[in-house]
């Protein structure tokens, strides 16, 4: 496991200390690692969404009516 030394602004350090003091996390390291994991998941979700948007744009325009599209979407939810 890598070991890092980072500098935090006072408000950020206080926020971390408050989370640990409230027993939400066992240590500031645990909290920082959790925040990084959450951000990595968020970035992965954004990347997937971008790929889907690109795929949609590249598929071209649909000839279907809005009612046909709505029916397809509703069937997909079943």
PyMOL CGO cylinders between C-alpha atoms (Angstrom):
from pymol import cmd
from pymol.cgo import CYLINDER

trace = [
    CYLINDER, 0.00, 0.00, 0.00, 1.38, 3.39, -0.98, 0.3, 1, 1, 1, 1, 1, 1,
    CYLINDER, 1.38, 3.39, -0.98, 2.06, 5.94, 1.69, 0.3, 1, 1, 1, 1, 1, 1,
    CYLINDER, 2.06, 5.94, 1.69, 1.52, 9.63, 0.95, 0.3, 1, 1, 1, 1, 1, 1,
    CYLINDER, 1.52, 9.63, 0.95, 1.95, 12.88, 2.75, 0.3, 1, 1, 1, 1, 1, 1,
    CYLINDER, 1.95, 12.88, 2.75, -0.56, 15.55, 1.77, 0.3, 1, 1, 1, 1, 1, 1,
    CYLINDER, -0.56, 15.55, 1.77, -1.32, 19.07, 2.91, 0.3, 1, 1, 1, 1, 1, 1,
    CYLINDER, -1.32, 19.07, 2.91, -4.92, 20.03, 3.59, 0.3, 1, 1, 1, 1, 1, 1,
    CYLINDER, -4.92, 20.03, 3.59, -6.56, 23.37, 4.06, 0.3, 1, 1, 1, 1, 1, 1,
    CYLINDER, -6.56, 23.37, 4.06, -7.79, 23.97, 7.60, 0.3, 1, 1, 1, 1, 1, 1,
    CYLINDER, -7.79, 23.97, 7.60, -11.47, 23.62, 6.64, 0.3, 1, 1, 1, 1, 1, 1,
    CYLINDER, -11.47, 23.62, 6.64, -10.81, 20.30, 4.87, 0.3, 1, 1, 1, 1, 1, 1,
    CYLINDER, -10.81, 20.30, 4.87, -8.71, 18.95, 7.72, 0.3, 1, 1, 1, 1, 1, 1,
    CYLINDER, -8.71, 18.95, 7.72, -11.38, 19.99, 10.23, 0.3, 1, 1, 1, 1, 1, 1,
    CYLINDER, -11.38, 19.99, 10.23, -14.05, 18.27, 8.14, 0.3, 1, 1, 1, 1, 1, 1,
    CYLINDER, -14.05, 18.27, 8.14, -12.01, 15.05, 8.06, 0.3, 1, 1, 1, 1, 1, 1,
    CYLINDER, -12.01, 15.05, 8.06, -11.40, 15.22, 11.82, 0.3, 1, 1, 1, 1, 1, 1,
    CYLINDER, -11.40, 15.22, 11.82, -15.12, 15.75, 12.46, 0.3, 1, 1, 1, 1, 1, 1,
    CYLINDER, -15.12, 15.75, 12.46, -16.03, 12.62, 10.42, 0.3, 1, 1, 1, 1, 1, 1,
    CYLINDER, -16.03, 12.62, 10.42, -13.51, 10.56, 12.37, 0.3, 1, 1, 1, 1, 1, 1,
    CYLINDER, -13.51, 10.56, 12.37, -14.61, 12.04, 15.71, 0.3, 1, 1, 1, 1, 1, 1,
    CYLINDER, -14.61, 12.04, 15.71, -18.21, 11.16, 14.82, 0.3, 1, 1, 1, 1, 1, 1,
    CYLINDER, -18.21, 11.16, 14.82, -17.00, 7.58, 14.32, 0.3, 1, 1, 1, 1, 1, 1,
    CYLINDER, -17.00, 7.58, 14.32, -18.11, 7.57, 10.68, 0.3, 1, 1, 1, 1, 1, 1,
    CYLINDER, -18.11, 7.57, 10.68, -14.58, 6.38, 9.86, 0.3, 1, 1, 1, 1, 1, 1,
    CYLINDER, -14.58, 6.38, 9.86, -11.80, 4.88, 11.92, 0.3, 1, 1, 1, 1, 1, 1,
    CYLINDER, -11.80, 4.88, 11.92, -9.17, 7.27, 10.53, 0.3, 1, 1, 1, 1, 1, 1,
    CYLINDER, -9.17, 7.27, 10.53, -8.59, 10.11, 8.12, 0.3, 1, 1, 1, 1, 1, 1,
    CYLINDER, -8.59, 10.11, 8.12, -6.79, 7.65, 5.83, 0.3, 1, 1, 1, 1, 1, 1,
    CYLINDER, -6.79, 7.65, 5.83, -9.85, 5.40, 5.68, 0.3, 1, 1, 1, 1, 1, 1,
    CYLINDER, -9.85, 5.40, 5.68, -12.03, 8.41, 4.84, 0.3, 1, 1, 1, 1, 1, 1,
    CYLINDER, -12.03, 8.41, 4.84, -9.69, 9.71, 2.14, 0.3, 1, 1, 1, 1, 1, 1,
    CYLINDER, -9.69, 9.71, 2.14, -9.52, 6.24, 0.57, 0.3, 1, 1, 1, 1, 1, 1,
    CYLINDER, -9.52, 6.24, 0.57, -13.32, 6.03, 0.60, 0.3, 1, 1, 1, 1, 1, 1,
    CYLINDER, -13.32, 6.03, 0.60, -13.61, 9.44, -1.03, 0.3, 1, 1, 1, 1, 1, 1,
    CYLINDER, -13.61, 9.44, -1.03, -11.16, 8.37, -3.73, 0.3, 1, 1, 1, 1, 1, 1,
    CYLINDER, -11.16, 8.37, -3.73, -13.10, 5.12, -4.32, 0.3, 1, 1, 1, 1, 1, 1,
    CYLINDER, -13.10, 5.12, -4.32, -16.33, 7.09, -4.66, 0.3, 1, 1, 1, 1, 1, 1,
    CYLINDER, -16.33, 7.09, -4.66, -14.74, 9.51, -7.12, 0.3, 1, 1, 1, 1, 1, 1,
    CYLINDER, -14.74, 9.51, -7.12, -13.31, 6.65, -9.17, 0.3, 1, 1, 1, 1, 1, 1,
    CYLINDER, -13.31, 6.65, -9.17, -16.78, 5.07, -9.39, 0.3, 1, 1, 1, 1, 1, 1,
    CYLINDER, -16.78, 5.07, -9.39, -18.24, 8.44, -10.38, 0.3, 1, 1, 1, 1, 1, 1,
    CYLINDER, -18.24, 8.44, -10.38, -15.60, 8.86, -13.09, 0.3, 1, 1, 1, 1, 1, 1,
    CYLINDER, -15.60, 8.86, -13.09, -16.31, 5.33, -14.37, 0.3, 1, 1, 1, 1, 1, 1,
    CYLINDER, -16.31, 5.33, -14.37, -20.04, 6.14, -14.53, 0.3, 1, 1, 1, 1, 1, 1,
    CYLINDER, -20.04, 6.14, -14.53, -19.34, 9.36, -16.41, 0.3, 1, 1, 1, 1, 1, 1,
    CYLINDER, -19.34, 9.36, -16.41, -17.07, 7.53, -18.88, 0.3, 1, 1, 1, 1, 1, 1,
    CYLINDER, -17.07, 7.53, -18.88, -19.77, 4.90, -19.49, 0.3, 1, 1, 1, 1, 1, 1,
    CYLINDER, -19.77, 4.90, -19.49, -22.40, 7.58, -19.99, 0.3, 1, 1, 1, 1, 1, 1,
    CYLINDER, -22.40, 7.58, -19.99, -20.14, 9.39, -22.47, 0.3, 1, 1, 1, 1, 1, 1,
    CYLINDER, -20.14, 9.39, -22.47, -19.66, 6.17, -24.44, 0.3, 1, 1, 1, 1, 1, 1,
    CYLINDER, -19.66, 6.17, -24.44, -23.42, 5.59, -24.54, 0.3, 1, 1, 1, 1, 1, 1,
    CYLINDER, -23.42, 5.59, -24.54, -24.04, 9.16, -25.69, 0.3, 1, 1, 1, 1, 1, 1,
    CYLINDER, -24.04, 9.16, -25.69, -21.44, 8.81, -28.44, 0.3, 1, 1, 1, 1, 1, 1,
    CYLINDER, -21.44, 8.81, -28.44, -22.98, 5.49, -29.48, 0.3, 1, 1, 1, 1, 1, 1,
    CYLINDER, -22.98, 5.49, -29.48, -26.40, 7.15, -29.60, 0.3, 1, 1, 1, 1, 1, 1,
    CYLINDER, -26.40, 7.15, -29.60, -25.13, 10.08, -31.66, 0.3, 1, 1, 1, 1, 1, 1,
    CYLINDER, -25.13, 10.08, -31.66, -23.36, 7.76, -34.08, 0.3, 1, 1, 1, 1, 1, 1,
    CYLINDER, -23.36, 7.76, -34.08, -26.47, 5.61, -34.57, 0.3, 1, 1, 1, 1, 1, 1,
    CYLINDER, -26.47, 5.61, -34.57, -28.15, 8.47, -36.44, 0.3, 1, 1, 1, 1, 1, 1,
    CYLINDER, -28.15, 8.47, -36.44, -31.69, 9.70, -36.38, 0.3, 1, 1, 1, 1, 1, 1,
    CYLINDER, -31.69, 9.70, -36.38, -34.65, 7.44, -35.78, 0.3, 1, 1, 1, 1, 1, 1,
    CYLINDER, -34.65, 7.44, -35.78, -37.56, 7.19, -38.19, 0.3, 1, 1, 1, 1, 1, 1,
    CYLINDER, -37.56, 7.19, -38.19, -39.83, 6.09, -35.35, 0.3, 1, 1, 1, 1, 1, 1,
    CYLINDER, -39.83, 6.09, -35.35, -42.54, 8.35, -33.98, 0.3, 1, 1, 1, 1, 1, 1,
    CYLINDER, -42.54, 8.35, -33.98, -42.42, 9.50, -30.38, 0.3, 1, 1, 1, 1, 1, 1,
    CYLINDER, -42.42, 9.50, -30.38, -45.28, 7.10, -29.58, 0.3, 1, 1, 1, 1, 1, 1,
    CYLINDER, -45.28, 7.10, -29.58, -43.31, 4.17, -31.04, 0.3, 1, 1, 1, 1, 1, 1,
    CYLINDER, -43.31, 4.17, -31.04, -40.24, 5.18, -29.05, 0.3, 1, 1, 1, 1, 1, 1,
    CYLINDER, -40.24, 5.18, -29.05, -42.31, 5.50, -25.87, 0.3, 1, 1, 1, 1, 1, 1,
    CYLINDER, -42.31, 5.50, -25.87, -43.85, 2.06, -26.44, 0.3, 1, 1, 1, 1, 1, 1,
    CYLINDER, -43.85, 2.06, -26.44, -40.40, 0.53, -26.92, 0.3, 1, 1, 1, 1, 1, 1,
    CYLINDER, -40.40, 0.53, -26.92, -39.17, 2.19, -23.73, 0.3, 1, 1, 1, 1, 1, 1,
    CYLINDER, -39.17, 2.19, -23.73, -42.18, 0.95, -21.76, 0.3, 1, 1, 1, 1, 1, 1,
    CYLINDER, -42.18, 0.95, -21.76, -41.67, -2.58, -23.06, 0.3, 1, 1, 1, 1, 1, 1,
    CYLINDER, -41.67, -2.58, -23.06, -38.04, -2.40, -22.00, 0.3, 1, 1, 1, 1, 1, 1,
    CYLINDER, -38.04, -2.40, -22.00, -39.12, -1.66, -18.43, 0.3, 1, 1, 1, 1, 1, 1,
    CYLINDER, -39.12, -1.66, -18.43, -41.22, -4.83, -18.19, 0.3, 1, 1, 1, 1, 1, 1,
]
cmd.load_cgo(trace, "trace")
